[in-house]
Amino acid sequence: MAKLTKPLTNTEVKQAKPKEKLYKLSDGGGLLLRVKPNGFKTWIFDDYKPHTKSRTSIGFGSYPET
């Protein structure tokens, strides 16, 4: 069974502070918020194809524009 993730709120996204290394916050269903050390935040979709066992990351844009 898949692990359920609570969707991120706008407040949680706004308050995500940069750290020394890049980190990701999960919004569920493969949608992630990537926070870079310089404070830049981008939305990405991490897709996993079970038949080929490959991963693909698709960028949707930066926060708060997207």
Biopython code that builds the backbone (N, CA, C, O; Angstrom):
import numpy as np
from Bio.PDB.StructureBuilder import StructureBuilder

atoms = [
    (1, "MET", "N", (0.835, -1.178, 0.000)),
    (1, "MET", "CA", (0.000, 0.000, 0.000)),
    (1, "MET", "C", (0.881, 1.243, 0.000)),
    (1, "MET", "O", (1.908, 1.285, 0.679)),
    (2, "ALA", "N", (0.482, 2.241, -0.754)),
    (2, "ALA", "CA", (1.248, 3.476, -0.866)),
    (2, "ALA", "C", (1.144, 4.300, 0.415)),
    (2, "ALA", "O", (0.126, 4.285, 1.106)),
    (3, "LYS", "N", (2.216, 5.011, 0.707)),
    (3, "LYS", "CA", (2.243, 5.883, 1.875)),
    (3, "LYS", "C", (1.500, 7.177, 1.532)),
    (3, "LYS", "O", (1.781, 7.801, 0.509)),
    (4, "LEU", "N", (0.561, 7.577, 2.378)),
    (4, "LEU", "CA", (-0.201, 8.801, 2.148)),
    (4, "LEU", "C", (0.554, 9.997, 2.703)),
    (4, "LEU", "O", (1.101, 9.938, 3.804)),
    (5, "THR", "N", (0.583, 11.072, 1.945)),
    (5, "THR", "CA", (1.273, 12.294, 2.335)),
    (5, "THR", "C", (0.269, 13.425, 2.426)),
    (5, "THR", "O", (-0.593, 13.575, 1.560)),
    (6, "LYS", "N", (0.383, 14.227, 3.488)),
    (6, "LYS", "CA", (-0.492, 15.385, 3.652)),
    (6, "LYS", "C", (-0.032, 16.464, 2.681)),
    (6, "LYS", "O", (1.154, 16.795, 2.657)),
    (7, "PRO", "N", (-0.943, 17.025, 1.876)),
    (7, "PRO", "CA", (-0.551, 18.078, 0.934)),
    (7, "PRO", "C", (0.032, 19.296, 1.664)),
    (7, "PRO", "O", (-0.375, 19.629, 2.777)),
    (8, "LEU", "N", (0.982, 19.938, 1.013)),
    (8, "LEU", "CA", (1.600, 21.137, 1.578)),
    (8, "LEU", "C", (0.612, 22.304, 1.545)),
    (8, "LEU", "O", (-0.169, 22.447, 0.605)),
    (9, "THR", "N", (0.661, 23.119, 2.572)),
    (9, "THR", "CA", (-0.150, 24.329, 2.581)),
    (9, "THR", "C", (0.704, 25.480, 2.079)),
    (9, "THR", "O", (1.930, 25.374, 2.031)),
    (10, "ASN", "N", (0.060, 26.582, 1.702)),
    (10, "ASN", "CA", (0.784, 27.751, 1.229)),
    (10, "ASN", "C", (1.723, 28.281, 2.325)),
    (10, "ASN", "O", (2.831, 28.728, 2.030)),
    (11, "THR", "N", (1.282, 28.231, 3.571)),
    (11, "THR", "CA", (2.107, 28.686, 4.695)),
    (11, "THR", "C", (3.364, 27.827, 4.842)),
    (11, "THR", "O", (4.451, 28.360, 5.067)),
    (12, "GLU", "N", (3.228, 26.503, 4.716)),
    (12, "GLU", "CA", (4.386, 25.607, 4.820)),
    (12, "GLU", "C", (5.397, 25.887, 3.709)),
    (12, "GLU", "O", (6.605, 25.861, 3.942)),
    (13, "VAL", "N", (4.901, 26.153, 2.506)),
    (13, "VAL", "CA", (5.785, 26.436, 1.372)),
    (13, "VAL", "C", (6.497, 27.766, 1.585)),
    (13, "VAL", "O", (7.703, 27.866, 1.359)),
    (14, "LYS", "N", (5.765, 28.785, 2.017)),
    (14, "LYS", "CA", (6.365, 30.103, 2.268)),
    (14, "LYS", "C", (7.440, 30.041, 3.343)),
    (14, "LYS", "O", (8.466, 30.712, 3.237)),
    (15, "GLN", "N", (7.208, 29.233, 4.381)),
    (15, "GLN", "CA", (8.116, 29.179, 5.518)),
    (15, "GLN", "C", (9.258, 28.186, 5.338)),
    (15, "GLN", "O", (10.075, 28.038, 6.248)),
    (16, "ALA", "N", (9.347, 27.507, 4.212)),
    (16, "ALA", "CA", (10.447, 26.575, 3.953)),
    (16, "ALA", "C", (11.741, 27.378, 3.815)),
    (16, "ALA", "O", (11.899, 28.164, 2.881)),
    (17, "LYS", "N", (12.649, 27.174, 4.743)),
    (17, "LYS", "CA", (13.903, 27.931, 4.775)),
    (17, "LYS", "C", (15.015, 27.159, 4.074)),
    (17, "LYS", "O", (15.035, 25.929, 4.123)),
    (18, "PRO", "N", (15.943, 27.866, 3.422)),
    (18, "PRO", "CA", (17.071, 27.184, 2.783)),
    (18, "PRO", "C", (17.989, 26.550, 3.822)),
    (18, "PRO", "O", (18.146, 27.064, 4.929)),
    (19, "LYS", "N", (18.584, 25.438, 3.450)),
    (19, "LYS", "CA", (19.560, 24.733, 4.291)),
    (19, "LYS", "C", (20.875, 24.670, 3.535)),
    (19, "LYS", "O", (20.975, 25.188, 2.422)),
    (20, "GLU", "N", (21.884, 24.043, 4.122)),
    (20, "GLU", "CA", (23.194, 23.947, 3.471)),
    (20, "GLU", "C", (23.137, 23.138, 2.187)),
    (20, "GLU", "O", (23.882, 23.411, 1.246)),
    (21, "LYS", "N", (22.252, 22.140, 2.141)),
    (21, "LYS", "CA", (22.114, 21.297, 0.953)),
    (21, "LYS", "C", (20.692, 21.394, 0.419)),
    (21, "LYS", "O", (19.766, 21.742, 1.152)),
    (22, "LEU", "N", (20.528, 21.086, -0.850)),
    (22, "LEU", "CA", (19.218, 21.043, -1.489)),
    (22, "LEU", "C", (18.356, 19.997, -0.778)),
    (22, "LEU", "O", (18.845, 18.923, -0.425)),
    (23, "TYR", "N", (17.085, 20.308, -0.569)),
    (23, "TYR", "CA", (16.167, 19.316, -0.015)),
    (23, "TYR", "C", (14.811, 19.446, -0.686)),
    (23, "TYR", "O", (14.518, 20.445, -1.342)),
    (24, "LYS", "N", (13.982, 18.410, -0.511)),
    (24, "LYS", "CA", (12.685, 18.358, -1.167)),
    (24, "LYS", "C", (11.589, 18.138, -0.132)),
    (24, "LYS", "O", (11.765, 17.399, 0.836)),
    (25, "LEU", "N", (10.453, 18.794, -0.358)),
    (25, "LEU", "CA", (9.256, 18.597, 0.455)),
    (25, "LEU", "C", (8.203, 17.947, -0.434)),
    (25, "LEU", "O", (7.922, 18.438, -1.527)),
    (26, "SER", "N", (7.624, 16.851, 0.029)),
    (26, "SER", "CA", (6.652, 16.119, -0.777)),
    (26, "SER", "C", (5.247, 16.684, -0.594)),
    (26, "SER", "O", (4.820, 16.986, 0.521)),
    (27, "ASP", "N", (4.542, 16.819, -1.709)),
    (27, "ASP", "CA", (3.155, 17.268, -1.700)),
    (27, "ASP", "C", (2.218, 16.095, -1.985)),
    (27, "ASP", "O", (0.998, 16.254, -1.940)),
    (28, "GLY", "N", (2.770, 14.933, -2.274)),
    (28, "GLY", "CA", (1.976, 13.737, -2.552)),
    (28, "GLY", "C", (1.841, 13.483, -4.045)),
    (28, "GLY", "O", (1.841, 14.419, -4.844)),
    (29, "GLY", "N", (1.728, 12.237, -4.410)),
    (29, "GLY", "CA", (1.518, 11.855, -5.804)),
    (29, "GLY", "C", (2.695, 12.135, -6.720)),
    (29, "GLY", "O", (2.523, 12.197, -7.937)),
    (30, "GLY", "N", (3.894, 12.306, -6.161)),
    (30, "GLY", "CA", (5.079, 12.567, -6.970)),
    (30, "GLY", "C", (5.413, 14.039, -7.128)),
    (30, "GLY", "O", (6.461, 14.373, -7.682)),
    (31, "LEU", "N", (4.544, 14.934, -6.654)),
    (31, "LEU", "CA", (4.806, 16.368, -6.745)),
    (31, "LEU", "C", (5.678, 16.796, -5.572)),
    (31, "LEU", "O", (5.369, 16.500, -4.418)),
    (32, "LEU", "N", (6.774, 17.498, -5.876)),
    (32, "LEU", "CA", (7.738, 17.903, -4.855)),
    (32, "LEU", "C", (8.055, 19.380, -4.965)),
    (32, "LEU", "O", (8.012, 19.959, -6.051)),
    (33, "LEU", "N", (8.372, 19.983, -3.835)),
    (33, "LEU", "CA", (8.905, 21.338, -3.802)),
    (33, "LEU", "C", (10.385, 21.201, -3.494)),
    (33, "LEU", "O", (10.761, 20.685, -2.441)),
    (34, "ARG", "N", (11.224, 21.662, -4.411)),
    (34, "ARG", "CA", (12.682, 21.579, -4.227)),
    (34, "ARG", "C", (13.167, 22.933, -3.719)),
    (34, "ARG", "O", (12.925, 23.960, -4.354)),
    (35, "VAL", "N", (13.855, 22.937, -2.568)),
    (35, "VAL", "CA", (14.370, 24.164, -1.964)),
    (35, "VAL", "C", (15.895, 24.128, -2.053)),
    (35, "VAL", "O", (16.537, 23.240, -1.493)),
    (36, "LYS", "N", (16.468, 25.107, -2.767)),
    (36, "LYS", "CA", (17.914, 25.169, -2.966)),
    (36, "LYS", "C", (18.579, 25.984, -1.855)),
    (36, "LYS", "O", (17.901, 26.751, -1.173)),
    (37, "PRO", "N", (19.881, 25.834, -1.661)),
    (37, "PRO", "CA", (20.586, 26.575, -0.612)),
    (37, "PRO", "C", (20.498, 28.096, -0.750)),
    (37, "PRO", "O", (20.629, 28.804, 0.248)),
    (38, "ASN", "N", (20.281, 28.612, -1.953)),
    (38, "ASN", "CA", (20.151, 30.062, -2.133)),
    (38, "ASN", "C", (18.726, 30.555, -1.883)),
    (38, "ASN", "O", (18.454, 31.746, -2.034)),
    (39, "GLY", "N", (17.801, 29.646, -1.499)),
    (39, "GLY", "CA", (16.431, 30.013, -1.184)),
    (39, "GLY", "C", (15.466, 29.894, -2.341)),
    (39, "GLY", "O", (14.272, 30.130, -2.155)),
    (40, "PHE", "N", (15.931, 29.536, -3.538)),
    (40, "PHE", "CA", (15.086, 29.394, -4.722)),
    (40, "PHE", "C", (14.233, 28.130, -4.585)),
    (40, "PHE", "O", (14.763, 27.065, -4.266)),
    (41, "LYS", "N", (12.928, 28.232, -4.819)),
    (41, "LYS", "CA", (11.993, 27.115, -4.673)),
    (41, "LYS", "C", (11.369, 26.798, -6.021)),
    (41, "LYS", "O", (10.872, 27.693, -6.704)),
    (42, "THR", "N", (11.393, 25.530, -6.404)),
    (42, "THR", "CA", (10.798, 25.108, -7.669)),
    (42, "THR", "C", (9.917, 23.885, -7.446)),
    (42, "THR", "O", (10.179, 23.059, -6.571)),
    (43, "TRP", "N", (8.869, 23.788, -8.257)),
    (43, "TRP", "CA", (7.986, 22.622, -8.247)),
    (43, "TRP", "C", (8.486, 21.621, -9.283)),
    (43, "TRP", "O", (8.771, 21.993, -10.421)),
    (44, "ILE", "N", (8.593, 20.351, -8.889)),
    (44, "ILE", "CA", (8.972, 19.291, -9.825)),
    (44, "ILE", "C", (8.044, 18.091, -9.627)),
    (44, "ILE", "O", (7.478, 17.894, -8.552)),
    (45, "PHE", "N", (7.905, 17.307, -10.675)),
    (45, "PHE", "CA", (7.148, 16.064, -10.618)),
    (45, "PHE", "C", (8.132, 14.932, -10.851)),
    (45, "PHE", "O", (8.799, 14.887, -11.884)),
    (46, "ASP", "N", (8.223, 14.021, -9.897)),
    (46, "ASP", "CA", (9.143, 12.894, -9.980)),
    (46, "ASP", "C", (8.355, 11.676, -10.440)),
    (46, "ASP", "O", (7.567, 11.114, -9.679)),
    (47, "ASP", "N", (8.570, 11.270, -11.685)),
    (47, "ASP", "CA", (7.825, 10.176, -12.298)),
    (47, "ASP", "C", (8.670, 8.909, -12.286)),
    (47, "ASP", "O", (9.848, 8.936, -12.642)),
    (48, "TYR", "N", (8.059, 7.795, -11.872)),
    (48, "TYR", "CA", (8.733, 6.503, -11.861)),
    (48, "TYR", "C", (7.989, 5.550, -12.789)),
    (48, "TYR", "O", (6.780, 5.362, -12.656)),
    (49, "LYS", "N", (8.718, 4.949, -13.733)),
    (49, "LYS", "CA", (8.123, 4.002, -14.673)),
    (49, "LYS", "C", (8.516, 2.588, -14.237)),
    (49, "LYS", "O", (9.669, 2.192, -14.407)),
    (50, "PRO", "N", (7.570, 1.819, -13.675)),
    (50, "PRO", "CA", (7.914, 0.503, -13.131)),
    (50, "PRO", "C", (8.381, -0.515, -14.168)),
    (50, "PRO", "O", (9.151, -1.418, -13.840)),
    (51, "HIS", "N", (7.923, -0.382, -15.421)),
    (51, "HIS", "CA", (8.308, -1.367, -16.433)),
    (51, "HIS", "C", (9.767, -1.210, -16.845)),
    (51, "HIS", "O", (10.469, -2.200, -17.048)),
    (52, "THR", "N", (10.221, 0.032, -16.968)),
    (52, "THR", "CA", (11.611, 0.281, -17.360)),
    (52, "THR", "C", (12.487, 0.598, -16.165)),
    (52, "THR", "O", (13.708, 0.681, -16.298)),
    (53, "LYS", "N", (11.878, 0.778, -14.984)),
    (53, "LYS", "CA", (12.577, 1.104, -13.736)),
    (53, "LYS", "C", (13.421, 2.370, -13.871)),
    (53, "LYS", "O", (14.544, 2.446, -13.371)),
    (54, "SER", "N", (12.856, 3.356, -14.557)),
    (54, "SER", "CA", (13.568, 4.620, -14.727)),
    (54, "SER", "C", (12.788, 5.749, -14.066)),
    (54, "SER", "O", (11.567, 5.684, -13.923)),
    (55, "ARG", "N", (13.521, 6.781, -13.668)),
    (55, "ARG", "CA", (12.921, 7.963, -13.045)),
    (55, "ARG", "C", (13.130, 9.161, -13.953)),
    (55, "ARG", "O", (14.159, 9.294, -14.615)),
    (56, "THR", "N", (12.131, 10.026, -13.966)),
    (56, "THR", "CA", (12.199, 11.260, -14.735)),
    (56, "THR", "C", (11.666, 12.381, -13.862)),
    (56, "THR", "O", (10.620, 12.235, -13.230)),
    (57, "SER", "N", (12.375, 13.494, -13.825)),
    (57, "SER", "CA", (11.900, 14.675, -13.093)),
    (57, "SER", "C", (11.492, 15.741, -14.102)),
    (57, "SER", "O", (12.250, 16.076, -15.011)),
    (58, "ILE", "N", (10.286, 16.265, -13.928)),
    (58, "ILE", "CA", (9.749, 17.292, -14.812)),
    (58, "ILE", "C", (9.524, 18.551, -13.991)),
    (58, "ILE", "O", (8.815, 18.516, -12.986)),
    (59, "GLY", "N", (10.120, 19.664, -14.406)),
    (59, "GLY", "CA", (9.959, 20.924, -13.690)),
    (59, "GLY", "C", (8.711, 21.667, -14.153)),
    (59, "GLY", "O", (8.397, 21.708, -15.343)),
    (60, "PHE", "N", (8.002, 22.257, -13.181)),
    (60, "PHE", "CA", (6.793, 23.026, -13.489)),
    (60, "PHE", "C", (6.980, 24.523, -13.349)),
    (60, "PHE", "O", (6.160, 25.292, -13.850)),
    (61, "GLY", "N", (8.016, 24.947, -12.695)),
    (61, "GLY", "CA", (8.234, 26.377, -12.510)),
    (61, "GLY", "C", (8.592, 26.705, -11.080)),
    (61, "GLY", "O", (8.634, 25.833, -10.212)),
    (62, "SER", "N", (8.851, 27.980, -10.852)),
    (62, "SER", "CA", (9.302, 28.399, -9.521)),
    (62, "SER", "C", (8.126, 28.859, -8.668)),
    (62, "SER", "O", (7.063, 29.216, -9.176)),
    (63, "TYR", "N", (8.346, 28.839, -7.377)),
    (63, "TYR", "CA", (7.360, 29.361, -6.425)),
    (63, "TYR", "C", (7.690, 30.816, -6.201)),
    (63, "TYR", "O", (8.876, 31.110, -6.054)),
    (64, "PRO", "N", (6.792, 31.732, -6.159)),
    (64, "PRO", "CA", (5.339, 31.655, -6.114)),
    (64, "PRO", "C", (4.659, 31.823, -7.468)),
    (64, "PRO", "O", (3.429, 31.842, -7.519)),
    (65, "GLU", "N", (5.408, 31.948, -8.574)),
    (65, "GLU", "CA", (4.802, 32.167, -9.891)),
    (65, "GLU", "C", (3.886, 31.001, -10.293)),
    (65, "GLU", "O", (2.836, 31.216, -10.898)),
    (66, "THR", "N", (4.284, 29.779, -9.957)),
    (66, "THR", "CA", (3.504, 28.612, -10.337)),
    (66, "THR", "C", (2.788, 28.061, -9.126)),
    (66, "THR", "O", (2.070, 27.067, -9.233)),
]
sb = StructureBuilder()
sb.init_structure("model")
sb.init_model(0)
sb.init_chain("A")
sb.init_seg("    ")
for serial, (resi, resn, name, xyz) in enumerate(atoms, 1):
    if name == "N":
        sb.init_residue(resn, " ", resi, " ")
    sb.init_atom(name, np.array(xyz, "f"), 0.0, 1.0, " ", f" {name:<3s}", serial, name[0])
structure = sb.get_structure()
